[in-house]
Amino acid sequence: MKVVVFGAGYVGLVTGTVLAYVGHDVTLIDVRNEIVQAIQAGISPIYEPGLDPLVRRAVSSGHLRATTEKTVVDTAAVIYIAVGTPPRESGAPNLSSVEQVARTIGATLKSSKRPVIINKATVPIGSVYLVAGWVSEEARGRLIPGTHFAVVSNPEFLREGVAVYDSLYPDRIVVGTEDDWARERVLALYAPIVGRRFVHPPGIPKPALKDSPVPVVNVDSASSEMIKYAANAFLATKISFANEIAALCELVGADIVRVMAGVGMDSRIGGQFLQAGVGWGGSCFGKDVSALLYTGREHHYQLALLDAVHRVNEGQRLKMVQHLRNLLRPIKGRKVAIWGLAFKPQTDDVRDAPASTIIRELLKLGVQVSAYDPVALTNFRRMYPDLHIQYVTDPIAALHGADALMILTDWHQFQQMDWQHVARALNYPLLIDGRNLVDPQLARDAGFIYRGVGRGSGLMDPAFNR
Ligand SMILES: NC(=O)c1ccc[n+]([C@@H]2O[C@H](COP(=O)([O-])OP(=O)(O)OC[C@H]3O[C@@H](n4cnc5c(N)ncnc54)[C@H](O)[C@@H]3O)[C@@H](O)[C@H]2O)c1
C-alpha cells in the first residue's frame, strides 16, 4: 500500500520504516529539514537500537523516502498523523501540529481518492471527529467524512529503546473506528505484522516463540483513544506505587528490590514497571497522565488516584536531592557527578527526564554538576540550554573533584564498572543510586557511602543481608 506518515520522530520514523520493511511503499513527511536529509541519506536521526540498518535498507530499496513536501498526500491509501502532542500549561495536549497536518490533508486531497487517515499520535478522546472536522473544513465541502475519507484511531504502544521490536512484534494492535471499510483497510495494512509474514531482521532481539497472530482489538474510536491513555496511566501508577512502598521500606527496614521481586511473581500483578527509583519521565507518561487529569476536570470528575500518581512522581525526583542535602552539609559549592541524562536506557530521548528536574534543583542550591551519558549529551544540552553544567564524554572524567555520584539512568554500561575505582576517583565516596543499579553491599565493600531508593536495611541481620 502507498503510505504517507506525517511526523518522522520516534513514532513516525519507526512505524514508517517497519511498514516499509514488511513491504509497503512509505513516504515520511516532516517539517524539520535536517531529519529529512538524514533519512534520505539512509541514516536514522534518532538513537534507536536496530533502526539504522532498517532505514538504510528501506531507503536504498526504494520502499522508504522522506520529504518536507506535502503534495504526495494525494496518492496515499493510508495517511498517518504521527506528530507530537506536547502538554500545555493546563495539562491539555497541544493539538496544533495535529490540526496543521489535518488541514494540510484537507487542502491537498482530491475527492476521488478515499484514504484512511490514522491518528497515531496520542490524542484526547473525540479527536477522530476533531480531525475529520478539520480535514473537511479545509476541503470546503469537497470531502465528506466516512465517504471520501475516514479517520481511524490506532494508538501506538512502542517503547523507546526497543521500538523496532515492539513495532514488528506488538502485544496487540488497537483499531478504533465507526467505518467498516476503513477498518478493513487498516487490517490489510497490518496483515503482514498480524500474520507474522516477514523475515526476522538481524540486530533485533528474537521474540520468544510467537506463532499465533497478533491480537487485534477492534473497538469504537473513543474506546481506542481511551485505551492508550489508560494503558500509560496504569504503567505510571505501577511505578509510583513501587516508589510509595519504597518510601515505607526505608522507614521499616525492608528492601524494595526484594519486596517487588516477591510481589511481581504474582501473575495477577506481573513484575514489570515495579522498579523503585527516581520516578518515571519521558515524553509520554507525564503528558498522558496530565491529559487524563485534564479530561477529568473537563467532566467535573476528580481522578483522585491519578492525581496521587503524579504527585508521588514529582516528589520522587526531589527526594534524590534531599538525600544529597542530608548527606553533604553544606551543599552549596559542592560538585556532583551525574551518570545518565536520558529518561531511560537505550534512548537519546531527554524529554521530561528526571535528570532535568534534579539538575535544576542542584543548580539552585549552588551545586556544580558534571554529567555523562552514553548517547544523550547532545540532546540534553540542546533541550535544556539554561542548565549550565559541564558535559563530559567519559564517565570517570565526570567524577574528578566531585563530592558525590548520582546515577539517574540505568544504562547497562554502568553495571560493568569497577566500583572501587569509581569510589577512589571521587573526592568523597558518596553514591546516590537513583536506579538501584548497584548492590548496596557491593557498593559499601567498595568504600561507598551508599543511598539507594527504598533499600532499608535497619532491621536486617547483616549476615543474612550478605
Ligand atoms: N515516543 C514514544 O515513545 C511514543 C509512544 C507512543 C505514542 N507516542 C505518541 O506519538 C506522538 C508522536 O510522538 P514522538 O515521540 O514521535 O514525537 P516527536 O517529537 O519525536 O516527532 C514528531 C515529529 O513531527 C514533526 N512535525 C511537527 N509538525 C509537523 C507537521 N505539521 N508536518 C509534518 N511533521 C511535523 C516534528 O518535526 C517531529 O519530527 C505523540 O502524540 C506521542 O504521545 C509516542
The ligand as an SDF file (V2000), in Angstrom:
LIG
                    3D

 44 48  0  0  0  0  0  0  0  0999 V2000
    7.7810    8.4870   21.7420 N   0  0  0  0  0  0  0  0  0  0  0  0
    7.0970    7.4630   22.1920 C   0  0  0  0  0  0  0  0  0  0  0  0
    7.6300    6.5520   22.8290 O   0  0  0  0  0  0  0  0  0  0  0  0
    5.6230    7.3510   21.9130 C   0  0  0  0  0  0  0  0  0  0  0  0
    4.9690    6.1300   22.1330 C   0  0  0  0  0  0  0  0  0  0  0  0
    3.6160    6.0450   21.8630 C   0  0  0  0  0  0  0  0  0  0  0  0
    2.9180    7.1590   21.4250 C   0  0  0  0  0  0  0  0  0  0  0  0
    3.5760    8.3400   21.2410 N   0  0  0  0  0  0  0  0  0  0  0  0
    2.8180    9.4880   20.7320 C   0  0  0  0  0  0  0  0  0  0  0  0
    3.1470    9.6700   19.3600 O   0  0  0  0  0  0  0  0  0  0  0  0
    3.1330   11.0550   19.0110 C   0  0  0  0  0  0  0  0  0  0  0  0
    4.4670   11.4390   18.4130 C   0  0  0  0  0  0  0  0  0  0  0  0
    5.4640   11.2620   19.3980 O   0  0  0  0  0  0  0  0  0  0  0  0
    7.0140   11.2640   19.0330 P   0  0  0  0  0  0  0  0  0  0  0  0
    7.7230   10.8660   20.2890 O   0  0  0  0  0  0  0  0  0  0  0  0
    7.2410   10.5190   17.8050 O   0  0  0  0  0  0  0  0  0  0  0  0
    7.2380   12.8320   18.7720 O   0  0  0  0  0  0  0  0  0  0  0  0
    8.4990   13.5090   18.0430 P   0  0  0  0  0  0  0  0  0  0  0  0
    8.5440   14.8910   18.5460 O   0  0  0  0  0  0  0  0  0  0  0  0
    9.6870   12.6280   18.1680 O   0  0  0  0  0  0  0  0  0  0  0  0
    8.0880   13.5230   16.4960 O   0  0  0  0  0  0  0  0  0  0  0  0
    7.1360   14.3590   15.9620 C   0  0  0  0  0  0  0  0  0  0  0  0
    7.6260   14.8330   14.6030 C   0  0  0  0  0  0  0  0  0  0  0  0
    6.5700   15.5320   13.9500 O   0  0  0  0  0  0  0  0  0  0  0  0
    7.1560   16.5910   13.2060 C   0  0  0  0  0  0  0  0  0  0  0  0
    6.1190   17.5680   12.8820 N   0  0  0  0  0  0  0  0  0  0  0  0
    5.5700   18.5230   13.6510 C   0  0  0  0  0  0  0  0  0  0  0  0
    4.6330   19.2050   12.9650 N   0  0  0  0  0  0  0  0  0  0  0  0
    4.5960   18.6810   11.7250 C   0  0  0  0  0  0  0  0  0  0  0  0
    3.8340   18.9440   10.5510 C   0  0  0  0  0  0  0  0  0  0  0  0
    2.9270   19.9060   10.5320 N   0  0  0  0  0  0  0  0  0  0  0  0
    4.0620   18.2060    9.4480 N   0  0  0  0  0  0  0  0  0  0  0  0
    4.9880   17.2050    9.4650 C   0  0  0  0  0  0  0  0  0  0  0  0
    5.7190   16.9080   10.5430 N   0  0  0  0  0  0  0  0  0  0  0  0
    5.5420   17.6390   11.6640 C   0  0  0  0  0  0  0  0  0  0  0  0
    8.2600   17.0940   14.0970 C   0  0  0  0  0  0  0  0  0  0  0  0
    9.2280   17.8140   13.3690 O   0  0  0  0  0  0  0  0  0  0  0  0
    8.8110   15.7860   14.6790 C   0  0  0  0  0  0  0  0  0  0  0  0
    9.8890   15.2840   13.9150 O   0  0  0  0  0  0  0  0  0  0  0  0
    2.7940   11.7970   20.3090 C   0  0  0  0  0  0  0  0  0  0  0  0
    1.4160   12.0400   20.3570 O   0  0  0  0  0  0  0  0  0  0  0  0
    3.1700   10.8070   21.3870 C   0  0  0  0  0  0  0  0  0  0  0  0
    2.4340   10.9760   22.5590 O   0  0  0  0  0  0  0  0  0  0  0  0
    4.9200    8.4570   21.4670 C   0  0  0  0  0  0  0  0  0  0  0  0
  1  2  1  0
  2  3  2  0
  2  4  1  0
  4  5  1  0
  4 44  2  0
  5  6  2  0
  6  7  1  0
  7  8  2  0
  8  9  1  0
  8 44  1  0
  9 10  1  0
  9 42  1  0
 10 11  1  0
 11 12  1  0
 11 40  1  0
 12 13  1  0
 13 14  1  0
 14 15  2  0
 14 16  1  0
 14 17  1  0
 17 18  1  0
 18 19  2  0
 18 20  1  0
 18 21  1  0
 21 22  1  0
 22 23  1  0
 23 24  1  0
 23 38  1  0
 24 25  1  0
 25 26  1  0
 25 36  1  0
 26 27  1  0
 26 35  1  0
 27 28  2  0
 28 29  1  0
 29 30  1  0
 29 35  2  0
 30 31  1  0
 30 32  2  0
 32 33  1  0
 33 34  2  0
 34 35  1  0
 36 37  1  0
 36 38  1  0
 38 39  1  0
 40 41  1  0
 40 42  1  0
 42 43  1  0
M  CHG  2   8   1  16  -1
M  END
$$$$
